[in-house]
Amino acid sequence: MRKKILHLPAAATLAAAAILSTAAPAAASSSSCTHHLSGPQVCVRLEGDNVWATPVAIWTNPPKAAKTRLVSLYVNGEAYRFDRNPARATRVGKTLSYTWNRTQWESEDRICVRFKDIDRVACERIKSINRAQF
């Protein structure tokens, strides 16, 4: 199969570059997982931009028979007071996961997740990043 090379006129290329340079910054995500050689692997992912983030709890290697498990969200060591907490993580493919609502956090808040009956906790810090170009 031959690949075709697409040639754009210079004006179209410049127009596309101008549009892309004015677009809003892409959503930033970060994640952290427990790092053990055996046993449950638990992760927390923060999806969003700066202090607006959606926490996601993921158990990456649950037993095949596990269909749901309660999971709790902690902020700076305290149980999260809003939404459902604990929440019921459900199977998505080979993992169990739960996504909380998007929330505005304080910069440097420490967000942690813990699945019921698992002693491993995954934590990640909220980071405020200034993407403005000067």
C-alpha positions as CSV (number, residue, x, y, z in Angstrom):
1,M,0.0,0.0,0.0
2,R,1.4,3.4,-1.0
3,K,1.0,6.3,1.3
4,K,-0.1,9.6,-0.2
5,I,1.5,12.8,0.9
6,L,-0.9,15.7,1.3
7,H,0.4,19.1,0.2
8,L,-1.4,22.1,1.5
9,P,-1.2,25.5,-0.1
10,A,0.9,28.0,2.0
11,A,-2.2,30.1,2.8
12,A,-4.1,27.1,4.2
13,T,-1.1,26.0,6.3
14,L,-0.8,29.5,7.8
15,A,-4.5,29.7,8.5
16,A,-4.4,26.4,10.3
17,A,-1.4,27.5,12.4
18,A,-3.1,30.7,13.4
19,I,-6.2,28.8,14.5
20,L,-4.2,26.3,16.5
21,S,-2.1,28.9,18.2
22,T,-5.3,30.7,19.6
23,A,-6.9,27.5,20.8
24,A,-7.3,26.9,24.5
25,P,-4.7,24.8,26.2
26,A,-5.4,21.1,26.1
27,A,-6.7,19.4,29.3
28,A,-3.9,18.2,31.5
29,S,-4.0,14.9,33.3
30,S,-1.9,13.3,35.9
31,S,-1.9,10.0,37.6
32,S,-0.3,8.0,40.3
33,C,-0.3,4.3,41.1
34,T,0.8,2.1,44.0
35,H,4.1,0.5,43.1
36,H,4.2,-3.0,44.5
37,L,5.5,-6.1,42.7
38,S,2.5,-8.2,43.7
39,G,-1.1,-7.7,44.9
40,P,-3.6,-5.0,44.1
41,Q,-2.5,-2.2,41.9
42,V,-4.5,1.0,42.7
43,C,-4.3,4.2,40.7
44,V,-5.8,7.7,40.9
45,R,-6.0,9.8,37.8
46,L,-6.8,13.5,37.8
47,E,-8.4,14.6,34.5
48,G,-8.7,18.3,33.8
49,D,-7.0,21.6,33.6
50,N,-5.2,23.2,36.5
51,V,-7.3,23.2,39.7
52,W,-10.5,22.0,37.8
53,A,-10.1,18.2,37.9
54,T,-12.1,15.0,37.8
55,P,-10.7,12.3,40.1
56,V,-10.9,8.8,38.8
57,A,-10.1,5.7,41.0
58,I,-8.8,2.6,39.2
59,W,-8.0,-0.9,40.4
60,T,-6.0,-2.2,37.5
61,N,-5.8,-5.9,38.5
62,P,-8.9,-7.0,40.4
63,P,-9.8,-10.7,40.6
64,K,-11.9,-11.8,37.6
65,A,-14.9,-12.5,39.9
66,A,-14.9,-8.9,41.2
67,K,-17.7,-6.9,39.6
68,T,-17.9,-4.0,42.0
69,R,-16.1,-2.6,45.0
70,L,-16.6,0.4,47.3
71,V,-13.9,3.1,46.9
72,S,-13.4,6.3,48.9
73,L,-11.9,9.6,48.0
74,Y,-9.8,11.6,50.4
75,V,-8.6,15.2,50.2
76,N,-5.7,16.2,52.3
77,G,-6.3,13.2,54.5
78,E,-10.0,13.9,55.1
79,A,-12.9,11.9,53.6
80,Y,-14.4,13.8,50.6
81,R,-17.7,15.4,51.8
82,F,-19.4,15.9,48.5
83,D,-20.8,13.5,45.9
84,R,-21.1,9.9,46.8
85,N,-18.4,8.7,49.2
86,P,-17.8,5.9,49.4
87,A,-18.7,5.2,45.8
88,R,-19.3,1.9,44.0
89,A,-16.6,1.2,41.4
90,T,-17.7,-1.0,38.6
91,R,-15.9,-3.2,36.1
92,V,-14.8,-1.6,32.9
93,G,-13.0,-4.2,30.9
94,K,-10.2,-5.7,33.1
95,T,-10.3,-2.9,35.7
96,L,-12.7,-1.6,38.4
97,S,-13.1,2.2,38.3
98,Y,-15.2,5.1,39.5
99,T,-15.2,8.7,38.3
100,W,-16.3,11.5,40.6
101,N,-17.7,14.9,39.4
102,R,-15.4,17.6,38.1
103,T,-14.5,19.9,41.0
104,Q,-12.5,23.0,41.6
105,W,-9.7,22.1,44.0
106,E,-7.1,24.2,45.8
107,S,-3.6,24.2,44.3
108,E,-1.5,21.6,46.0
109,D,-4.5,19.6,47.4
110,R,-3.5,15.9,47.9
111,I,-6.2,13.7,46.3
112,C,-6.2,10.0,47.4
113,V,-8.3,6.9,46.6
114,R,-8.7,3.7,48.6
115,F,-10.7,0.6,47.7
116,K,-12.5,-1.2,50.5
117,D,-10.5,-4.1,52.0
118,I,-7.3,-3.0,50.2
119,D,-4.6,-1.4,52.3
120,R,-3.0,0.4,49.4
121,V,-3.7,4.1,48.7
122,A,-2.9,6.0,45.6
123,C,-2.4,9.8,45.8
124,E,-1.8,12.7,43.5
125,R,-1.4,16.4,44.0
126,I,-3.3,19.1,42.2
127,K,-1.0,21.3,40.3
128,S,-1.8,24.8,39.0
129,I,0.1,25.4,35.8
130,N,0.2,28.8,34.1
131,R,0.2,28.2,30.4
132,A,0.0,31.8,29.4
133,Q,2.7,32.9,26.9
134,F,4.4,36.2,27.4
